[in-house]
Amino acid sequence: MYGFPLAALPFAVRIDPSARRIAVLSLFVAPLLGAATYLVLKRRFSLAGVAGVLPFAVVPLGFWAALLAALATPALRRAHDLLRARPSAFVVTSAAGGAVIGAAFMWGFSVLVATIRPVAGQIDIPPHVLAGLSAGAFVATIAGRPFVGRFTP
């Protein structure tokens, strides 16, 4: 579960070499933003709390975020080509796509982890899904910025 995305990342980057920068961004930014969002939603936010959670978020979630970002880069490029004359539509499309991917991934990851390691009581899935949504939307928006500069009037 943790080693697969790290092992698959070099192959995903070969599909589109421009995905390297986006994958590195996702590796660190998505877990940071996801951890901060989760702690805000749980009303336990502090910089020390984010710093304490971040190493545990980077290892599994950062690797997956980097792999998903590398795999989504060709789709981002195709969306840019389709929406060439409408930069605002491209930014909204990339943010929405990242939000959906992040939320769906965090839902699946949370359910899988809860199945493998059941905890006492019910799982509080909405904060996990919202953390994935915010991290995915942010990373996809930042990843789309280089494309926005290439729009032709």
C-alpha positions as CSV (number, residue, x, y, z in Angstrom):
1,M,0.0,0.0,0.0
2,Y,2.9,2.4,0.7
3,G,5.5,1.1,-1.6
4,F,3.5,0.8,-4.8
5,P,3.1,4.5,-5.6
6,L,6.8,5.2,-5.0
7,A,7.8,2.3,-7.2
8,A,5.3,3.3,-10.0
9,L,6.2,7.0,-9.9
10,P,9.2,6.8,-12.3
11,F,7.1,5.0,-14.9
12,A,4.3,7.5,-14.6
13,V,6.7,10.4,-15.1
14,R,8.0,8.8,-18.3
15,I,4.5,9.2,-19.8
16,D,4.9,12.9,-19.6
17,P,8.3,14.3,-18.4
18,S,6.7,17.6,-17.4
19,A,4.9,15.7,-14.7
20,R,8.1,15.6,-12.6
21,R,7.7,19.1,-11.2
22,I,4.0,18.5,-10.5
23,A,4.7,15.2,-8.8
24,V,7.3,16.8,-6.5
25,L,4.9,19.6,-5.6
26,S,2.2,17.1,-4.8
27,L,4.5,14.9,-2.7
28,F,4.9,17.7,-0.2
29,V,2.1,20.2,-0.7
30,A,-0.9,17.9,-0.8
31,P,-0.1,16.2,2.6
32,L,0.7,19.6,4.2
33,L,-2.6,21.1,3.0
34,G,-4.6,18.0,3.7
35,A,-3.2,17.7,7.3
36,A,-3.9,21.4,7.9
37,T,-7.4,21.1,6.5
38,Y,-8.1,18.0,8.6
39,L,-6.9,19.6,11.8
40,V,-9.0,22.7,11.2
41,L,-12.1,20.6,10.6
42,K,-11.4,18.6,13.7
43,R,-10.8,21.9,15.6
44,R,-7.3,20.9,16.7
45,F,-5.3,23.1,14.4
46,S,-1.8,24.3,15.5
47,L,1.5,24.6,13.7
48,A,2.9,22.0,16.1
49,G,0.0,19.7,15.2
50,V,0.6,20.0,11.5
51,A,4.3,19.5,12.0
52,G,3.6,16.4,14.1
53,V,1.2,14.9,11.5
54,L,3.1,15.8,8.4
55,P,5.7,13.0,8.4
56,F,3.0,10.4,8.7
57,A,1.0,12.1,6.0
58,V,3.9,12.4,3.5
59,V,4.9,8.8,3.5
60,P,1.7,7.1,2.4
61,L,-0.4,10.1,1.2
62,G,2.4,12.1,-0.4
63,F,3.5,9.2,-2.5
64,W,0.0,8.6,-3.7
65,A,-0.5,12.3,-4.4
66,A,2.7,12.4,-6.5
67,L,1.7,9.3,-8.5
68,L,-1.9,10.6,-9.1
69,A,-0.5,14.1,-10.1
70,A,2.0,12.5,-12.5
71,L,-0.8,10.3,-14.1
72,A,-3.2,13.3,-14.3
73,T,-0.7,15.6,-16.1
74,P,-1.4,14.2,-19.6
75,A,-5.1,14.8,-19.0
76,L,-4.3,18.4,-17.8
77,R,-2.4,18.9,-21.0
78,R,-5.4,17.6,-23.1
79,A,-7.8,19.9,-21.2
80,H,-5.5,22.8,-22.0
81,D,-5.5,21.9,-25.7
82,L,-9.4,21.7,-25.7
83,L,-9.9,24.9,-23.8
84,R,-7.2,26.8,-25.5
85,A,-9.2,30.1,-25.9
86,R,-10.7,30.0,-22.4
87,P,-8.1,30.2,-19.6
88,S,-10.8,30.7,-16.9
89,A,-12.6,27.5,-18.0
90,F,-9.3,25.6,-17.8
91,V,-8.5,26.8,-14.3
92,V,-12.0,25.8,-13.1
93,T,-11.7,22.4,-14.9
94,S,-8.3,21.6,-13.4
95,A,-9.3,22.7,-9.9
96,A,-12.6,20.6,-10.1
97,G,-10.7,17.6,-11.5
98,G,-8.1,17.8,-8.7
99,A,-10.9,18.2,-6.1
100,V,-12.7,15.1,-7.3
101,I,-9.6,13.0,-7.5
102,G,-8.4,14.1,-4.1
103,A,-11.8,13.6,-2.4
104,A,-12.3,10.2,-4.1
105,F,-8.9,9.0,-3.2
106,M,-9.2,10.1,0.5
107,W,-12.6,8.4,0.7
108,G,-11.1,5.1,-0.6
109,F,-7.9,5.4,1.4
110,S,-9.9,6.0,4.6
111,V,-12.2,3.1,4.0
112,L,-9.3,0.8,3.2
113,V,-7.3,1.8,6.2
114,A,-10.4,1.4,8.5
115,T,-11.0,-2.1,7.0
116,I,-7.4,-3.2,7.5
117,R,-7.0,-1.6,11.0
118,P,-10.4,-1.3,12.5
119,V,-10.7,1.3,15.3
120,A,-13.1,1.6,18.1
121,G,-16.3,3.3,16.9
122,Q,-17.3,4.7,13.6
123,I,-15.0,6.3,11.0
124,D,-15.3,10.1,10.6
125,I,-14.9,10.1,6.8
126,P,-16.1,13.7,5.9
127,P,-13.0,15.5,7.3
128,H,-10.8,13.1,5.4
129,V,-12.7,13.6,2.1
130,L,-12.7,17.4,2.6
131,A,-9.0,17.4,3.3
132,G,-8.5,15.4,0.0
133,L,-10.8,17.8,-1.8
134,S,-8.9,20.9,-0.7
135,A,-5.5,19.4,-1.3
136,G,-6.4,18.1,-4.7
137,A,-8.0,21.4,-5.9
138,F,-5.0,23.4,-4.7
139,V,-2.4,21.1,-6.3
140,A,-4.3,20.9,-9.6
141,T,-4.7,24.7,-9.7
142,I,-1.0,25.2,-9.1
143,A,-0.1,22.5,-11.6
144,G,-2.2,24.2,-14.2
145,R,-0.5,27.6,-13.8
146,P,2.3,26.9,-16.4
147,F,-0.4,26.0,-18.9
148,V,-2.4,29.2,-18.3
149,G,0.5,31.3,-19.5
150,R,0.4,29.5,-22.9
151,F,-3.1,30.4,-23.8
152,T,-3.4,32.2,-27.1
153,P,-5.8,35.1,-27.4
